[in-house]
Amino acid sequence: MNLRIRQAMPSDAEAAAPLIVNAIGSIANHMTAEEEPPAVLGKVEAMVRGQKTRHSHRYTYVAEADGSVAGLLVLYHGSEAEALDRYLYDELKKQGHDRTIEPEAHLDEWYIDTVSVDPGFQGKGIGSALFRHAEELVSKNGGGKLALNVDTGKDGAIRLYHRLGYTIAGPWTIIGEPFHHMVKTVH
């Protein structure tokens, strides 16, 4: 398998959106103010094509395996979160939806919003490659804290993140649900 990780492009939106929705679950419904899967996907595709949300192609990296989008990483700095979320909040408000978009990272850390691998490509090291890519990006930008949030009930994922060097830094809440905020220092 030939694997390449690259910056996403607006044309990746159709392949990227289902991976994002699969990873973030009901948060996608909250962020799009939609319930029907086709409508949720359509709005997430628009976010990937756009410039100003956390799921923009500007913050998304795709893993291509033999020419197909096999997985993706969404990574941004916590200092950018407020502006990215403010834009989404304002757009939803224009559409008549009053939503709270909660920060998912501290201002002094890089944040892995999403890592998702297409089910047909799982078990081939793509997720690990995406995590390494996140660390490389943080390192190239001077290093620092790299964080993620994981549902407190996902024991397998928590064990994986521990093996990757992340430690639980504290509790976090996203749309009323409990998460562990996990952090790793990257040099």
Order of alpha helices (4+ residues) and beta strands (2+ residues): beta-alpha-alpha-alpha-beta-beta-alpha-beta-alpha-beta-alpha-beta-beta
